[in-house]
């Protein structure tokens, strides 16, 4: 649930810090009072795109942040981990979005920098908006299909079908490519074979290339290294080298130890140093000898390195990339020899997948019909409560022979508002009020199976009133038992049923308008006054009396 929302310098709102409770929350206010600012803040945190015009005039920085708590955060933690972001601590998700006039926008999730895409992906886990445009969306077949699949809990079936469909489309794509691929000439085949031979000649592997590079470095630097080792050897054991000088020093050391036996230990150390120098001279000589490569070996190493560099330039910098290019070239040659055989194999595979798809599509359609009938029955009952005493609602599936990504049939929701009128597709329902109530009936039913915790309804109760308005509020209240519901409303019948009530106000401060959002005490005179205003006159005793009745009903 949404626990806390902080807004700073958004549109006409200077600052607001709002704490939320679970259940059904209503937001009211005069038309143009700033309720849209409230929705705008939530929209920004769900990843909606915007521009810097939303920053309050006269300021440079707009900030919106929220704290959300999840009873079970395993699913959202998995999403956060996949994004490389910190997981929720004690079930709490922290979101923050900043817009600056002179700097790039900044987003943080659980204290770490994030992207707008991250925010959008997470938005699907915690909030769902239902606004004035929702009824028009309901006219689209793909939206109707989505609602039926949600109601029927057909996610596993649709995922299985889509997986098979993707495999089928991939095979069809391979067939198309193979059919469009032109026959290679003899020269082209010969060229590809030469390329493959040059790759095979190197016997490529990570280890062989590593050894080749080591040998090349030794060969290419051998002359310089040989000169250095010879110089070191001469400096140690040459005619004027260190060993000759040390021999003279050793003679003096022997004479000194004869005169003073206590110096014998020093003489031994000097003798050991001479032995060590002799060994060093021998080792440097051995190194120099090992650097005297056979000309054939040096030439072979240089040729292999040249070939490897050429292959890297043509096919990619890694062994893996070069081998992949080799396999691709080999595949082209192989296909030339058996294009017909490859096409036959692919066509057999496509036919098999198509048969499976038809079976899956038929089962999916059957399940959608069953779910559609059950959903239509519930919607019809709900519409009865919403004022359609003789209303009829049905869902049919129009099937075809062509397989699509969704199956082989699309739903059509049909509605008749009055007795004696035939069922018509929703696209032919003239009244926006009728369409809005159909949408509301669907949403209230589907909220029971929807796992998104926060549902925001923006004036979906428009074009209804009186007793129907009360029923709309009761439906929202019922949804609020399993979800956190936030409803922007102009109906006092709906507003009176909210467990929590916020009011948006717009006042004049000097030469500018200022918006504020505050929570009303649920049992105070302020709430009675706000409901009376919605009824027509906050100072009229009849309106005040009616407001009290609404709160106690």
C-alpha distance (Angstrom), angle and dihedral (degrees) to the residues before:
residue distance angle dihedral
X1 . . .
X2 3.80 . .
X3 3.81 106.7 .
X4 3.78 105.5 171.9
X5 3.79 138.0 12.0
X6 3.79 125.0 -171.4
X7 3.80 121.7 -171.6
X8 3.78 128.0 -175.1
X9 3.81 127.7 -178.9
X10 3.79 97.2 -15.0
X11 3.82 112.7 155.3
X12 3.84 105.7 -54.6
X13 3.81 94.7 -14.5
X14 3.80 115.0 99.7
X15 3.81 98.8 -173.7
X16 3.79 140.0 -19.8
X17 3.80 134.6 169.6
X18 3.80 112.2 -167.0
X19 3.78 128.3 -174.1
X20 3.80 117.2 -159.3
X21 3.78 135.2 -153.7
X22 3.78 129.1 -154.4
X23 3.79 122.2 -95.8
X24 3.79 129.4 35.7
X25 3.81 117.7 -6.7
X26 3.80 124.2 -178.1
X27 3.80 128.6 -159.9
X28 3.80 118.4 -160.4
X29 3.79 138.5 170.9
X30 3.76 143.3 130.9
X31 3.80 118.2 -60.6
X32 3.81 105.9 -82.3
X33 3.81 92.6 15.7
X34 3.79 93.4 124.4
X35 3.79 106.9 -90.3
X36 3.81 86.4 133.5
X37 3.82 88.6 63.1
X38 3.78 88.6 60.7
X39 3.81 90.8 51.2
X40 3.79 91.0 43.3
X41 3.80 91.2 58.4
X42 3.80 92.0 52.9
X43 3.78 90.3 44.3
X44 3.82 91.8 53.4
X45 3.81 90.8 51.6
X46 3.80 91.1 50.2
X47 3.82 90.2 57.9
X48 3.81 102.8 -96.9
X49 3.78 114.9 164.2
X50 3.79 116.3 -116.1
X51 3.78 142.6 156.4
X52 3.78 134.0 -124.6
X53 3.79 92.9 -93.9
X54 3.83 87.7 89.1
X55 3.81 90.0 68.0
X56 3.81 109.9 105.6
X57 3.80 111.7 -99.6
X58 3.79 112.0 -101.0
X59 3.83 94.6 26.1
X60 3.79 133.5 88.3
X61 3.78 102.7 -151.8
X62 3.80 133.8 55.1
X63 3.81 119.1 -173.8
X64 3.79 132.7 -175.9
X65 3.79 123.2 179.7
X66 3.78 136.2 169.4
X67 3.76 142.6 -175.4
X68 3.80 119.4 -144.6
X69 3.79 128.6 -173.9
X70 3.80 125.0 -152.4
X71 3.78 124.2 -162.7
X72 3.82 87.6 -155.2
X73 3.79 113.3 22.6
X74 3.83 99.4 169.7
X75 3.80 93.8 108.3
X76 3.79 95.3 47.3
X77 3.82 91.4 43.2
X78 3.81 89.1 55.9
X79 3.80 89.1 52.3
X80 3.81 91.4 48.4
X81 3.81 91.7 49.7
X82 3.80 91.0 50.8
X83 3.83 87.9 54.1
X84 3.81 92.3 48.6
X85 3.81 91.7 -115.1
X86 3.83 130.4 133.2
X87 3.79 114.9 -88.9
X88 3.79 124.3 -122.1
X89 3.78 116.8 -73.6
X90 3.81 112.0 -140.1
X91 3.81 88.1 -12.3
X92 3.82 93.5 -58.7
X93 3.82 123.8 134.8
X94 3.82 116.9 -164.6
X95 3.80 119.3 -159.0
X96 3.80 128.2 -176.7
X97 3.79 132.7 173.5
X98 3.80 126.3 -177.1
X99 3.79 129.2 -170.3
X100 3.81 119.6 -165.6
X101 3.79 128.4 -171.8
X102 3.80 94.8 -138.4
X103 3.81 102.5 26.1
X104 3.81 137.9 55.2
X105 3.79 117.7 -87.2
X106 3.79 116.9 -94.1
X107 3.81 129.2 -146.9
X108 3.78 127.9 -174.5
X109 3.80 129.7 -175.3
X110 3.80 117.9 -166.9
X111 3.80 88.1 -13.9
X112 3.82 96.8 -53.6
X113 3.80 126.8 107.8
X114 3.80 111.9 -101.1
X115 3.80 141.6 173.4
X116 3.80 132.9 -108.4
X117 3.81 88.1 -110.8
X118 3.82 89.6 57.0
X119 3.80 89.5 52.2
X120 3.81 91.7 48.4
X121 3.80 92.7 49.0
X122 3.81 91.9 50.1
X123 3.82 91.2 46.0
X124 3.79 89.3 69.2
X125 3.80 89.3 60.5
X126 3.79 99.4 53.5
X127 3.82 114.0 21.8
X128 3.80 139.7 40.6
X129 3.82 122.7 -173.5
X130 3.79 123.1 -149.7
X131 3.76 110.6 -174.8
X132 3.80 142.5 159.6
X133 3.79 90.6 -74.1
X134 3.80 94.2 57.2
X135 3.83 96.1 88.3
X136 3.81 90.2 57.0
X137 3.80 89.9 50.1
X138 3.80 87.9 54.4
X139 3.81 88.9 65.6
X140 3.82 90.9 68.7
X141 3.80 118.2 92.2
X142 3.80 94.0 -138.5
X143 3.82 90.4 56.6
X144 3.81 91.2 48.9
X145 3.81 89.5 49.4
X146 3.81 90.8 50.8
X147 3.82 91.0 52.2
X148 3.82 93.4 49.6
X149 3.81 92.4 48.2
X150 3.79 90.1 49.2
X151 3.79 92.5 49.3
X152 3.83 93.2 45.3
X153 3.83 92.4 45.6
X154 3.80 89.3 -127.6
X155 3.80 97.4 152.6
X156 3.83 94.5 117.8
X157 3.82 92.0 47.8
X158 3.80 94.0 48.1
X159 3.83 92.3 45.8
X160 3.82 91.0 51.3
X161 3.80 91.5 49.2
X162 3.82 93.3 47.4
X163 3.82 91.1 49.5
X164 3.81 91.1 54.3
X165 3.81 90.4 43.5
X166 3.82 91.4 54.2
X167 3.81 91.0 49.5
X168 3.83 90.3 49.2
X169 3.82 92.4 49.4
X170 3.81 90.2 48.4
X171 3.81 92.0 53.9
X172 3.82 91.0 46.5
X173 3.80 88.0 51.6
X174 3.81 90.8 52.4
X175 3.80 89.9 50.3
X176 3.82 90.7 50.7
X177 3.81 92.1 49.3
X178 3.79 92.1 48.3
X179 3.81 92.1 48.4
X180 3.81 91.1 49.3
X181 3.79 94.9 45.0
X182 3.82 110.3 106.7
X183 3.81 121.9 -131.5
X184 3.78 112.2 -94.6
X185 3.79 118.1 -122.9
X186 3.82 122.1 -123.9
X187 3.81 89.9 -105.4
X188 3.82 91.3 52.4
X189 3.79 91.7 49.5
X190 3.82 90.7 47.8
X191 3.81 90.2 50.4
X192 3.81 92.0 51.1
X193 3.80 90.8 47.9
X194 3.81 90.8 52.3
X195 3.80 89.9 50.8
X196 3.79 91.0 50.8
X197 3.82 91.5 47.7
X198 3.80 91.4 52.3
X199 3.80 89.9 53.1
X200 3.81 93.9 44.9
X201 3.82 91.3 48.9
X202 3.80 90.2 66.2
X203 3.84 92.6 52.0
X204 3.77 88.1 -139.7
X205 3.79 122.7 -140.8
X206 3.77 133.7 135.8
X207 3.82 89.7 -105.2
X208 3.81 96.2 47.9
X209 3.80 92.7 50.7
X210 3.78 91.1 47.5
X211 3.82 90.0 53.2
X212 3.83 91.0 45.3
X213 3.79 91.8 53.6
X214 3.82 91.0 48.3
X215 3.84 91.7 50.2
X216 3.79 91.2 46.4
X217 3.80 92.2 51.6
X218 3.81 89.9 50.0
X219 3.81 94.1 46.8
X220 3.79 95.8 43.5
X221 3.80 91.9 49.0
X222 3.81 97.5 36.5
X223 3.81 98.4 100.9
X224 3.77 94.5 52.2
X225 3.80 91.4 43.4
X226 3.79 91.7 47.1
X227 3.80 90.8 53.9
X228 3.78 91.5 50.2
X229 3.82 94.3 49.0
X230 3.82 90.9 48.8
X231 3.80 90.7 49.1
X232 3.81 90.5 51.3
X233 3.83 92.0 47.2
X234 3.84 91.8 50.6
X235 3.77 90.7 47.4
X236 3.77 89.7 56.3
X237 3.84 105.3 35.7
X238 3.83 105.5 13.9
X239 3.84 124.7 113.2
X240 3.79 90.7 -89.4
X241 3.78 94.6 27.7
X242 3.76 131.4 125.2
X243 3.84 95.0 -92.9
X244 3.83 92.9 61.4
X245 3.77 90.7 50.1
X246 3.80 91.0 46.3
X247 3.85 89.9 51.3
X248 3.80 89.6 59.1
X249 3.78 90.9 46.5
X250 3.85 89.9 49.1
X251 3.82 89.7 54.9
X252 3.79 90.3 54.8
X253 3.82 89.8 46.4
X254 3.83 91.2 54.8
X255 3.79 90.8 51.1
X256 3.79 90.7 48.6
X257 3.82 92.5 51.0
X258 3.82 90.6 49.9
X259 3.78 88.7 55.6
X260 3.80 93.0 42.5
X261 3.83 115.7 22.2
X262 3.83 90.3 -164.0
X263 3.83 87.6 73.5
X264 3.82 91.9 61.3
X265 3.84 91.3 95.9
X266 3.79 90.6 55.4
X267 3.79 89.9 49.6
X268 3.83 89.7 53.5
X269 3.81 91.6 51.0
X270 3.78 89.8 51.0
X271 3.80 90.5 49.7
X272 3.83 89.3 50.8
X273 3.80 89.8 51.3
X274 3.81 90.1 52.9
X275 3.81 90.5 51.1
X276 3.85 90.2 49.3
X277 3.81 90.4 50.4
X278 3.80 90.6 50.9
X279 3.81 90.1 51.7
X280 3.82 91.1 48.2
X281 3.80 90.6 52.4
X282 3.82 89.7 52.1
X283 3.81 93.1 49.0
X284 3.80 92.9 49.9
X285 3.80 88.1 49.6
X286 3.82 89.4 52.8
X287 3.80 91.5 49.8
X288 3.78 90.2 50.9
X289 3.79 91.0 49.5
X290 3.81 91.1 52.0
X291 3.80 90.0 54.0
X292 3.74 92.6 58.9
X293 3.84 92.8 95.0
X294 3.74 123.1 -169.4
X295 3.82 107.7 -104.0
X296 3.81 90.7 -124.9
X297 3.83 92.0 56.1
X298 3.80 93.5 47.4
X299 3.81 90.9 48.3
X300 3.82 92.1 49.1
X301 3.82 92.2 50.8
X302 3.79 92.2 48.7
X303 3.82 92.1 48.2
X304 3.82 92.4 49.1
X305 3.80 91.6 48.9
X306 3.79 90.8 49.4
X307 3.82 90.1 50.6
X308 3.81 91.5 48.3
X309 3.82 92.2 50.2
X310 3.82 90.0 50.6
X311 3.82 92.0 50.0
X312 3.80 91.0 49.6
X313 3.79 90.6 51.3
X314 3.81 92.2 51.5
X315 3.79 103.7 37.3
X316 3.81 111.0 19.2
X317 3.76 141.1 -64.4
X318 3.80 98.6 -92.6
X319 3.80 134.1 66.9
X320 3.81 88.0 -121.6
X321 3.82 92.3 55.7
X322 3.82 93.5 48.7
X323 3.82 92.2 48.4
X324 3.82 90.2 48.2
X325 3.82 89.0 53.2
X326 3.82 89.0 49.5
X327 3.81 91.3 52.9
X328 3.80 91.1 48.0
X329 3.81 91.8 52.1
X330 3.79 91.0 46.0
X331 3.79 89.2 50.3
X332 3.80 91.4 53.5
X333 3.78 90.9 52.6
X334 3.78 91.9 45.6
X335 3.79 91.5 49.5
X336 3.80 89.9 52.6
X337 3.74 88.8 59.3
X338 3.80 94.9 46.7
X339 3.82 110.4 20.9
X340 3.77 91.1 135.8
X341 3.80 92.0 47.8
X342 3.83 91.5 48.3
X343 3.79 91.0 49.5
X344 3.79 91.2 50.1
X345 3.79 91.6 50.7
X346 3.81 92.6 47.7
X347 3.80 92.3 46.2
X348 3.80 90.5 51.8
X349 3.81 89.4 50.2
X350 3.82 91.5 48.2
X351 3.82 91.4 49.6
X352 3.79 91.1 50.8
X353 3.80 92.4 49.8
X354 3.81 91.1 46.2
X355 3.81 91.3 54.0
X356 3.80 89.7 49.9
X357 3.82 90.5 47.6
X358 3.79 92.2 52.4
X359 3.79 90.1 51.9
X360 3.81 92.1 47.9
X361 3.81 91.8 45.1
X362 3.81 91.8 51.6
X363 3.81 92.2 50.4
X364 3.81 90.8 45.4
X365 3.80 91.5 51.2
X366 3.80 90.5 48.7
X367 3.79 91.6 52.1
X368 3.81 91.6 45.2
X369 3.80 90.5 52.0
X370 3.80 90.4 51.3
X371 3.82 91.9 46.8
X372 3.81 90.6 44.6
X373 3.80 92.8 53.5
X374 3.80 91.7 49.4
X375 3.79 92.3 46.0
X376 3.82 92.3 47.2
X377 3.80 90.0 52.9
X378 3.81 91.9 52.8
X379 3.80 92.4 44.7
X380 3.78 90.8 51.5
X381 3.82 90.7 53.0
X382 3.79 90.7 47.4
X383 3.82 91.6 48.9
X384 3.79 88.9 53.7
X385 3.82 87.9 60.1
X386 3.81 89.9 46.5
X387 3.81 92.9 60.8
X388 3.81 103.9 -86.2
X389 3.80 98.1 120.7
X390 3.79 93.7 174.1
X391 3.79 98.8 22.5
X392 3.79 120.7 140.6
X393 3.80 127.7 -157.3
X394 3.79 130.0 -176.4
X395 3.80 140.4 166.8
X396 3.80 122.3 -147.7
X397 3.78 129.6 -178.9
X398 3.80 115.7 -135.2
X399 3.79 105.7 -152.9
X400 3.78 129.1 -163.2
X401 3.78 138.8 -179.1
X402 3.81 96.3 -110.3
X403 3.79 117.6 91.8
X404 3.81 114.3 -133.3
X405 3.79 133.5 -179.4
X406 3.81 89.7 -93.2
X407 3.84 97.2 43.5
X408 3.79 130.8 -92.7
X409 3.79 100.6 -60.5
X410 3.80 139.7 55.1
X411 3.81 125.2 -154.5
X412 3.76 125.6 -119.1
X413 3.78 118.3 -159.0
X414 3.81 112.0 -149.5
X415 3.79 128.5 -165.0
X416 3.78 139.1 -175.1
X417 3.83 114.7 -173.0
X418 3.81 97.5 -169.8
X419 3.75 139.0 41.2
X420 3.78 114.1 -94.7
X421 3.81 93.8 23.6
X422 3.81 117.3 114.4
X423 3.78 121.3 -119.4
X424 3.80 110.9 -92.6
X425 3.81 132.3 -171.9
X426 3.81 112.0 -94.6
X427 3.81 88.2 -113.7
X428 3.84 87.3 69.9
X429 3.82 95.9 49.5
X430 3.79 103.1 114.1
X431 3.81 102.2 -165.6
X432 3.79 118.3 80.3
X433 3.80 88.6 -158.1
X434 3.81 91.5 56.5
X435 3.79 91.0 47.5
X436 3.81 91.5 48.5
X437 3.79 91.5 53.3
X438 3.82 91.8 48.9
X439 3.80 88.1 51.8
X440 3.79 91.5 48.5
X441 3.81 91.4 50.2
X442 3.80 90.7 51.9
X443 3.78 94.1 45.9
X444 3.78 94.7 49.3
X445 3.80 90.8 51.4
X446 3.80 94.8 44.6
X447 3.80 92.3 47.4
X448 3.79 86.8 74.3
X449 3.82 91.0 64.0
X450 3.81 97.2 33.0
X451 3.82 113.0 101.1
X452 3.82 96.3 -162.3
X453 3.84 103.2 115.3
X454 3.83 100.9 -151.5
X455 3.82 119.0 55.7
X456 3.80 118.7 -175.6
X457 3.82 118.1 -163.1
X458 3.79 114.0 -167.8
X459 3.82 109.5 -162.2
X460 3.82 93.4 -45.2
X461 3.81 84.6 149.8
X462 3.80 90.4 67.4
X463 3.81 115.9 130.1
X464 3.81 92.8 25.2
X465 3.77 130.7 91.8
X466 3.78 147.2 147.3
X467 3.78 115.6 40.9
X468 3.78 91.6 -8.7
X469 3.80 89.2 57.4
X470 3.79 89.4 55.9
X471 3.79 90.6 51.4
X472 3.81 90.3 49.5
X473 3.80 88.4 54.7
X474 3.79 92.0 48.2
X475 3.80 90.0 52.3
X476 3.80 90.3 51.3
X477 3.78 89.1 47.8
X478 3.80 90.0 51.9
X479 3.81 92.2 50.2
X480 3.81 87.3 50.4
X481 3.80 90.0 67.4
X482 3.82 90.0 71.1
X483 3.81 101.1 22.4
X484 3.76 140.1 35.5
X485 3.81 101.8 -108.2
X486 3.80 122.7 -163.7
X487 3.80 113.8 -172.9
X488 3.80 127.4 -172.8
X489 3.80 104.0 -154.6
X490 3.80 145.0 167.7
X491 3.80 93.6 -167.0
X492 3.82 116.4 99.2
X493 3.82 88.9 -158.7
X494 3.82 88.7 62.0
X495 3.81 96.1 38.4
X496 3.81 92.6 53.4
X497 3.81 91.5 61.7
X498 3.80 96.5 56.1
X499 3.78 116.7 114.2
X500 3.81 86.1 -150.2
X501 3.79 126.8 31.5
X502 3.82 128.4 -161.9
X503 3.77 124.3 -178.4
X504 3.81 127.0 -157.1
X505 3.80 117.3 -148.6
X506 3.79 133.2 -175.3
X507 3.80 118.4 -154.4
X508 3.77 135.6 174.6
X509 3.80 117.9 -112.6
X510 3.76 110.6 -178.0
X511 3.78 107.3 -55.7
X512 3.78 97.7 -16.4
X513 3.81 139.7 69.2
X514 3.80 118.7 -118.6
X515 3.81 127.0 -163.4
X516 3.79 124.6 -150.8
X517 3.82 132.8 -176.6
X518 3.79 121.2 -157.9
X519 3.77 138.0 169.2
X520 3.80 117.4 -117.0
X521 3.81 121.8 -141.7
X522 3.80 106.3 -106.6
X523 3.81 93.7 -132.5
X524 3.81 102.4 32.4
X525 3.80 135.6 105.3
X526 3.80 90.6 -108.8
X527 3.78 91.4 68.7
X528 3.80 91.6 46.0
X529 3.79 88.1 51.9
X530 3.80 93.1 49.9
X531 3.81 91.8 50.5
X532 3.81 89.7 47.4
X533 3.82 88.9 52.7
X534 3.81 88.8 52.4
X535 3.82 88.4 49.9
X536 3.79 90.6 54.9
X537 3.83 111.7 -89.1
X538 3.80 127.1 33.9
X539 3.82 90.3 -162.1
X540 3.80 97.4 50.3
X541 3.80 113.6 100.9
X542 3.81 91.1 -144.8
X543 3.81 90.7 56.3
X544 3.80 91.9 45.3
X545 3.78 91.0 49.1
X546 3.81 91.2 49.0
X547 3.81 90.2 49.0
X548 3.81 90.9 53.9
X549 3.79 89.7 49.4
X550 3.78 91.2 52.1
X551 3.80 91.2 52.2
X552 3.79 93.9 49.3
X553 3.80 98.2 39.5
